[in-house]
Amino acid sequence: MELTNREHEVLELLVQGLSNRQISDRLSITNHTTKAHLSSIYEKLKIKNRVQAVVKYFELVKQKQLL
C-alpha cells in the first residue's frame, strides 16, 4: 500500500475531522479532486468510508507503516 504525498495530506486532514470542502480549501484543490483522492485512498487501504479510514490510519501509525 503506497499512498502518494498528496493522498497522505488528504488522509491526515480527514483524520483531523475536516470535511471534503475544508480539505479542498486547505490544499487549494477542487472538491472533485479531493473526492478522487479519497476514492484512491479507500481503494488502496481496502476500506469503504471515512470512519474506516481513520481507524486504518491509526492502525498503520501504530504499526509504524504510516507516519
N, C-alpha and C positions, 0 to 999 in steps of 0.2 A: 504494500500500500504506500504509494508515493503521492503525496499532495504537493501541488505547486506552491510557490511562495504566496501567491495571491489567495489560493484556497486556504492556506494556513491563516492568513489575515482574516478572511471571511469567517472561518471557524472560530477563531479567538473572539471576534466581535459577537458572534452568535452566542458563544458561551457566556459572554458578559451580559446577555439578555437583550441585545439590540434587535430591533425589528429589521425586516428587509430594507425598508426605506432608510432607516438610520444607518445601516451598513453601507447602503448605496451612497448616502450623503458623506459619510466619514471617509470613504475610499474614492469619492468623486467618480463613481461609475453609475450606469443606469440600473434601475430596478430589475430590468430584464437580465442584465449581466450578473447581478447578484443572484438571481434565481438560477441562472445557468451554472454558476459556481457551486451553489448549494446542491443542485442535482448531481453534479460531478462528485462532490464530496460524499453525498449519500451513496452513490454507486460504488465509489472506491472503498468506503467503510462498511459497505453491505448493510446499510440501515435505511429506514423509511421516513424518519421525521426528525424535527428539531430536538425533541426530548432524547431520542436515541443518540443523536449527535453529541449532546452534552455528556451523556453517560459514557459514550465511547471515547470522547476526548479525555475524560478523567481516568478512564481505564488505561489508555495509552500513555498518559503522563505518568501514571503510577508505575507502569512497566518501562518507563523511560524510552518509549518508542516515538514519542512526540513531545518536543519541547519548544 
